[in-house]
Amino acid sequence: MSIEARKIRLIMELRRQGLADTAVLSAIERIPREAFVPPTFRDQSYEDRALPIGHGQTISQPSVVAVMTQALEVDKRMKVLEIGTGSGYQAAVLSRLCRRLYSVERIAPLLREAEELFKALRLHNITTRLVDGQVGWPEQAPFMRIIATAVAAEVPGRLVDQLSEAGGRLVLPIGRRGRPQQLLRITRSGDSLLEEPLGEVRFVPLLDGVEETGRAARDRAS
Ligand code: SAH
């Protein structure tokens, strides 16, 4: 089956799962997931599964990207912050739907690869930073939308602080490593927060600090 046919099959599968937001579906259709997947897994680009991207990390499952993107309810006027650039795939999808996407990552080589892809795909409204994303991006706050693609035990307070008070929204997985995790949507209005559970998910953990090269180089060798 051609990669185009596999892509269409995936989009139909997402529709069947109840994904109805046509803007989200067309963003997924327009971003070539195969470009974000390592060559050895490329034939699985349009399977609905997470795949390894090196450094112990994964590119999220397409249906999870779709659910999180839909739950964010992004529009073209919005500034959006993503914690956990990883392969850059989720960032690329979001960049088609918002005004400007800020994406932060803690592993330097992953971020460099993602930045190159953004350039090659001409996704010019993405700005990145190598940082521990638990601090957010205070200079650019407030954000109308924040998404975290790594799991924390609790909602990071600094991310909530950087949400717009006028309906700012945060979508993130919460839980402990290896245990069932809950996808949450938090909507801020002034000082009050509305929390909605969106179902069970599995993400890699949100970790402290930044990795310049060290462990990354060792992972590649093994
Ligand atoms: N959105 C990514 C998913 C990558 S997996 C994609 O579409 O491919 C989660 C990513 O979060 C990993 O790359 C991991 O290194 C990163 N991460 C984990 N803890 C982090 C932190 N504190 N700050 C920034 N990034 C973090």
Residues whose N, C-alpha, C, O or C-beta is under 5 A from the ligand:
A	BS01	SAH	Q57 T58 I59 S60 I83 G84 T85 G86 S87 G88 Y89 Q90 V104 E105 R106 I107 V131 D132 G133 Q134 T149 A150 P205 L206 L207 D208
